[in-house]
Amino acid sequence: MAWEKKEVAANMVYLGDEEDQKRKCSGLLVAVPVDALYPPKRNYVLVQRNGDELTLSGSASLGRQLTEHDIGKFVQCEFTGWAKSANGKFRVIEANVWQGEPTDQM
């Protein structure tokens, strides 16, 4: 048995309206791994046009829209505001999945 250090991905992107967060991101979805720090949560690994990889932090909103069935497809995600639920407020993120072959612009 040994200790294993859990770390946040160095290339983690958070969607939201705070200063260090992005409003939107897109890329080719290549993986939907379980979050190392919060196992019920899933993250989304996107490859950018230039080949860079980023990890989009998962959320309740994204978890209802993106699944492993979307791996290999181009996705666009955008923070559109806040909504209320029985558990408090949550980020509303719009996710769009391209249903054809990626184009050169993607």
C-alpha positions as CSV (number, residue, x, y, z in Angstrom):
1,M,0.0,0.0,0.0
2,A,1.2,3.5,-0.8
3,W,-0.1,7.1,-0.7
4,E,-1.3,8.5,-4.0
5,K,-1.5,12.3,-4.4
6,K,-4.6,13.6,-6.1
7,E,-4.1,16.7,-8.3
8,V,-6.2,18.8,-10.5
9,A,-5.2,18.7,-14.2
10,A,-2.7,21.4,-15.1
11,N,-4.8,22.4,-18.1
12,M,-8.2,22.5,-16.3
13,V,-10.7,25.0,-17.7
14,Y,-13.7,26.2,-15.7
15,L,-16.7,27.8,-17.4
16,G,-18.3,30.7,-15.6
17,D,-18.4,34.4,-15.1
18,E,-15.6,34.8,-12.6
19,E,-12.3,36.5,-13.6
20,D,-10.2,33.3,-14.0
21,Q,-12.9,31.4,-15.9
22,K,-13.9,31.2,-19.6
23,R,-17.3,31.9,-21.0
24,K,-16.9,29.2,-23.7
25,C,-14.6,26.6,-25.2
26,S,-14.7,24.0,-27.9
27,G,-12.8,21.1,-29.3
28,L,-12.8,17.5,-30.3
29,L,-14.0,15.4,-27.3
30,V,-11.5,12.6,-26.7
31,A,-12.2,11.4,-23.2
32,V,-14.7,11.7,-20.3
33,P,-12.6,10.7,-17.3
34,V,-13.8,10.6,-13.7
35,D,-12.6,13.6,-11.7
36,A,-9.7,12.6,-9.4
37,L,-10.8,14.8,-6.5
38,Y,-14.6,14.3,-6.8
39,P,-15.2,10.8,-8.2
40,P,-19.0,11.2,-9.0
41,K,-18.0,14.1,-11.3
42,R,-16.9,13.7,-14.9
43,N,-14.5,16.0,-16.8
44,Y,-14.2,16.4,-20.5
45,V,-10.9,16.3,-22.4
46,L,-10.9,18.4,-25.6
47,V,-8.3,18.6,-28.3
48,Q,-8.0,22.1,-29.8
49,R,-7.4,22.9,-33.4
50,N,-3.7,23.5,-32.8
51,G,-3.4,20.1,-31.1
52,D,-3.3,21.4,-27.5
53,E,-5.4,19.5,-25.0
54,L,-7.5,21.0,-22.3
55,T,-9.7,19.5,-19.6
56,L,-13.1,21.1,-19.2
57,S,-14.3,20.8,-15.6
58,G,-17.5,18.9,-15.4
59,S,-20.8,20.2,-13.9
60,A,-24.3,19.0,-13.3
61,S,-25.4,20.9,-16.4
62,L,-22.7,19.3,-18.6
63,G,-23.3,15.9,-17.1
64,R,-26.8,15.9,-18.4
65,Q,-25.7,16.9,-21.9
66,L,-22.4,15.2,-22.7
67,T,-21.7,11.5,-22.4
68,E,-19.1,8.9,-23.5
69,H,-21.3,8.5,-26.7
70,D,-20.1,12.0,-27.7
71,I,-16.4,11.0,-27.8
72,G,-14.9,11.6,-31.2
73,K,-17.3,14.5,-31.9
74,F,-16.7,18.2,-32.0
75,V,-18.3,20.0,-29.1
76,Q,-18.9,23.7,-28.1
77,C,-19.8,24.6,-24.6
78,E,-20.8,28.0,-23.3
79,F,-21.7,29.4,-19.9
80,T,-25.0,31.2,-20.2
81,G,-25.8,32.2,-16.6
82,W,-27.0,30.9,-13.3
83,A,-30.2,29.0,-12.4
84,K,-31.7,27.9,-9.1
85,S,-32.5,24.4,-7.9
86,A,-33.6,22.8,-4.7
87,N,-29.9,22.4,-3.8
88,G,-29.0,26.1,-4.5
89,K,-27.8,27.8,-7.6
90,F,-25.9,26.1,-10.5
91,R,-24.1,27.2,-13.7
92,V,-26.2,26.9,-16.9
93,I,-23.9,25.6,-19.7
94,E,-25.1,25.1,-23.2
95,A,-23.5,22.2,-24.9
96,N,-23.7,21.7,-28.7
97,V,-22.4,18.5,-30.4
98,W,-21.5,18.5,-34.1
99,Q,-23.2,15.4,-35.7
100,G,-21.1,15.2,-38.8
101,E,-17.5,15.0,-39.9
102,P,-15.3,17.8,-38.4
103,T,-14.5,20.6,-40.9
104,D,-11.2,22.4,-41.4
105,Q,-12.5,25.3,-39.3
106,M,-13.0,23.0,-36.3
